[in-house]
C-alpha cells in the first residue's frame, strides 16, 4: 500500500481533492440512470439552491486555510434575514440592506478575528458563542415567531436568469473567480498559504501572522454577510431557523474540496466542486426517491471517506 | 510561539480567578457565576429552594451533566465529539424498539462503544481531524436513527422508566444517577492511570509536541481511542436517562446536544487545546446552563433571551482564558 502510494502517478491521483471524484461519480450515476434530468433548466434550479452555501464556503475555506474555523455564519445569516424580513427598517432601499448586511458581517468577522488572533481564544468556541448570541438575540427580538415577508425586490433579482443560467449561480461563480484571483495574485494570498503551512515559520519569515488571521476572519464575516443576502433572497418569507446548518455544511464542503485545516491543496475550486457535489447528491437522492435519512447517511459517508482518503495521504507525507 | 511574552508571577488568587498556570483550568469563576445565579434566584423567588424545584433542576440537568462529562474525556486529549447528540437520539430509538430489556440495554452500550471506537479509530489511525470524523458520524447516525424511527413513538422498557423516577432510601433517582456518574467519571479521570495518561497526552498536544506522551511510554493512540469510547458510552447513558424521562424513542431529542455539551465543558474551564480541565469544572459548567434555564422559567424572563445570555457567559469565560496557541 505504502509503496503504491509513493509512485508519482498514484501521488498525482490522490492529490486531486475528493470533491472532483464525488462530483464525477454522481454525474455518471445521473447520466446512466436519469439522463433526462441532465439539462440546464433542471440543474440550474438545484444548483441555485446551494448558491448561499457556495458563497459561505468561500469564507470558510479562507479561515480553514489559516487553521481556524468559523461557525458564526449561521448567526449572521439569521440576523440579516431578520432585519430584512421583520419590517423594522420598513421602506428602506435595497442599497441600505446590502450595506447593513455587509457591515454586520464585517463587524462580526473582525470581532472573531480579534478574539482568535489577539486573545488566542479557541476558534470553535468563540465563533460558536457568537453564533449562540446572535441566534438568541434574534429569538429575543422576534419572540420566536417568524418575522414577515422579504421585500419583493430580493425575489425579483433572485429569479432573473442570464440566458439559461440563474443569476445567483453566475454571482456565485463570479465571486469564486474573484476569490481564486485574490488568493493567487495578492500578497495576502501568499500570507494565508504560509500561515496555514506553519504559523511559526511564517512568523519568523516576517509574515504578520496575527494580522493575516484577523483579516481572514474579517473577510469571512463579510462573505457571510453576502451569503446572508443570497439566502434571504432565496426565501420569500423570513424565518427564525434559516441558515443554521449552513456553517457546518460549509465546513463539510470545504473538506470535501481538499482544504483541511492548514493544508490548502484544494485551492478555491475544490470546495466549489464540494458544494456542487452536495447539490448533485440532492438531485441523485431525489431522482431515486431516497428520503431524508438516506441523504444524511450518504452525506456522512461521503465526508468520512473523503476525509479518510485525505488523512491517509497526509500521514504518508509526514 | 509568536507573540508570547514571559509574564510576571501572579498571586495565587488571580491565578485561581483566571485559571492561569492551573491544570484544572478556570473552574473557580464559573462556580462563582453558578453561586450568584442560585443566590439571586433564592432571594428573588420563593419556589427556587422548594424541594420539587430542586428535584426538577437535577432531573433536567442530568442528561447534560452526563453528556458533558463524557465530552470532557475527548476534549482533554485535544479532540472534540460532535456525534454525541446523535448517539443520544439513537439510544432512545433502540430502547423503544420493543425488544426485551435484557437485550436492548446492553445493546445500546455495545453500539455506543462501537460508535466511539469508530470515531477513535478514524481519528487516531486514519489521521482525520476529530471535528470532521465526528461530524460525519453525526450525520450517519442521525440518518440511521431516522430510518428506525422517523417520528417519536414506541415505549421504552419498564426498568428504564423506573430507574429515573421515584427514590431509593429517600434519595431521588436522578440524584442517585448523578452521584454514580460523577463517582465513575472521577475514578476514570482523576483516580486511575488512564485519566492521568489522558491529561499527559492532551498536555503534549496542547504544547505542540504530539509525541511527548508516547516518548514516556504512554500508548497514546489506544488511550485516545478509549476516550472516544468513554464519550460515546456516557452519551448513551444520557440517552437511557432521557428515554426514561420521555418514555419513548425520539429521533430529535439529542439534536444540538453536542453544542450544549461543548458549551458546558468550555464554561467549566476545560481547554479545547487539551491537557487542561477538571471534572468539577465540567459539572459546574453544566449546572450553570441548567440554573440559567431553570431561573428563566421561575422569573418569567422571556425564554428567548436565555440563549443570548448562555452565549455571552461562554464568550466571557472563554475570553478570560488566554492560550499560547492560536487556532481551533
Contacts between the chains, C-beta under 8 A, distances in Angstrom:
chain1	res1	chain2	res2	distance
A	67	B	326	7.8
A	67	B	327	4.6
A	67	B	328	6.9
A	68	B	326	7.8
A	68	B	327	5.6
A	68	B	328	6.9
A	69	B	131	7.4
A	69	B	328	6.0
A	115	B	315	8.0
A	115	B	319	6.6
A	116	B	326	6.6
A	116	B	327	7.5
A	117	B	326	6.2
A	119	B	319	5.9
A	119	B	322	5.9
A	120	B	322	5.4
A	120	B	323	4.6
A	120	B	324	6.8
A	120	B	325	6.8
A	120	B	326	5.5
A	121	B	318	5.3
A	121	B	319	5.7
A	121	B	321	7.1
A	121	B	322	7.5
A	121	B	323	7.4
A	122	B	266	7.5
A	122	B	271	7.3
A	122	B	272	4.2
A	122	B	273	6.9
A	122	B	318	6.5
A	122	B	323	7.5
A	122	B	327	8.0
A	122	B	328	6.4
A	123	B	327	6.0
A	123	B	328	5.3
A	124	B	80	6.9
A	124	B	131	7.5
A	124	B	262	7.6
A	124	B	272	6.1
A	124	B	328	5.6
A	125	B	262	7.5
A	125	B	266	5.0
A	125	B	272	6.2
A	125	B	314	6.8
A	125	B	318	4.8
A	126	B	315	7.0
A	126	B	318	6.8
A	126	B	319	7.9
A	128	B	259	6.6
A	128	B	262	7.1
A	128	B	263	7.4
A	128	B	314	7.5
A	129	B	263	7.9
A	129	B	311	4.8
A	129	B	312	7.7
A	129	B	314	4.2
A	129	B	315	4.1
A	129	B	318	6.7
A	130	B	311	7.2
A	130	B	315	7.1
A	131	B	311	7.6
A	132	B	259	7.8
A	132	B	263	7.4
A	132	B	307	6.0
A	132	B	308	7.5
A	132	B	310	6.0
A	132	B	311	3.3
A	132	B	314	6.7
A	133	B	307	7.8
A	133	B	308	5.2
A	133	B	311	3.5
A	133	B	312	5.9
A	133	B	315	6.9
A	134	B	311	7.9
A	135	B	307	5.8
A	135	B	311	7.8
A	136	B	304	6.7
A	136	B	305	6.6
A	136	B	306	7.0
A	136	B	307	3.0
A	136	B	308	3.0
A	136	B	309	7.2
A	136	B	310	6.9
A	136	B	311	5.8
A	137	B	308	5.2
A	139	B	304	3.8
A	139	B	305	8.0
A	139	B	307	5.8
A	139	B	308	7.8
A	140	B	302	6.3
A	140	B	304	4.4
A	140	B	305	4.7
A	140	B	307	7.9
A	140	B	308	6.0
A	142	B	304	7.8
A	143	B	302	6.9
A	143	B	304	6.1
A	144	B	304	5.8
A	199	B	1	7.6
A	199	B	2	6.7
A	199	B	326	6.3
A	199	B	327	7.8
A	200	B	1	6.7
A	200	B	2	6.7
A	203	B	2	3.7
A	203	B	3	8.0
A	209	B	2	5.5
A	209	B	3	7.9
A	209	B	326	7.5
A	210	B	2	7.6
A	210	B	3	6.6
A	210	B	326	7.8
A	213	B	326	6.5
A	248	B	135	6.6
A	251	B	131	7.2
A	251	B	132	7.7
A	251	B	135	7.2
A	252	B	132	7.8
A	252	B	135	6.6
A	255	B	132	5.4
A	260	B	129	6.5
A	260	B	132	7.5
A	261	B	129	5.8
A	261	B	328	7.1
A	292	B	143	8.0
A	292	B	146	6.6
A	293	B	142	7.9
A	293	B	143	4.4
A	293	B	144	7.3
A	293	B	145	7.9
A	293	B	146	3.9
A	293	B	147	4.4
A	293	B	150	7.5
A	294	B	143	6.6
A	294	B	147	7.6
A	295	B	143	7.3
A	296	B	139	4.8
A	296	B	140	7.2
A	296	B	142	5.3
A	296	B	143	3.4
A	296	B	146	7.0
A	297	B	139	7.0
A	297	B	140	5.3
A	297	B	143	3.5
A	297	B	144	6.6
A	297	B	147	7.9
A	298	B	143	7.9
A	299	B	139	5.1
A	300	B	135	7.9
A	300	B	136	4.5
A	300	B	137	6.8
A	300	B	138	7.1
A	300	B	139	3.1
A	300	B	140	3.6
A	300	B	141	7.8
A	300	B	143	6.6
A	301	B	136	7.3
A	301	B	140	6.3
A	303	B	132	6.6
A	303	B	135	6.6
A	303	B	136	4.2
A	303	B	139	7.0
A	304	B	122	7.0
A	304	B	128	7.8
A	304	B	132	8.0
A	304	B	133	7.0
A	304	B	136	3.7
A	304	B	137	7.4
A	304	B	140	7.3
A	307	B	122	7.7
A	307	B	128	4.4
A	307	B	129	7.2
A	307	B	132	4.5
A	307	B	133	6.5
A	307	B	136	6.8
A	308	B	122	6.5
A	308	B	126	4.8
A	308	B	128	5.9
A	310	B	128	7.6
A	311	B	122	7.7
A	311	B	126	4.8
A	311	B	127	3.7
A	311	B	128	4.2
A	311	B	129	7.9
A	312	B	126	6.1
A	312	B	127	6.6
A	314	B	127	6.0
A	315	B	126	7.9
A	315	B	127	4.3
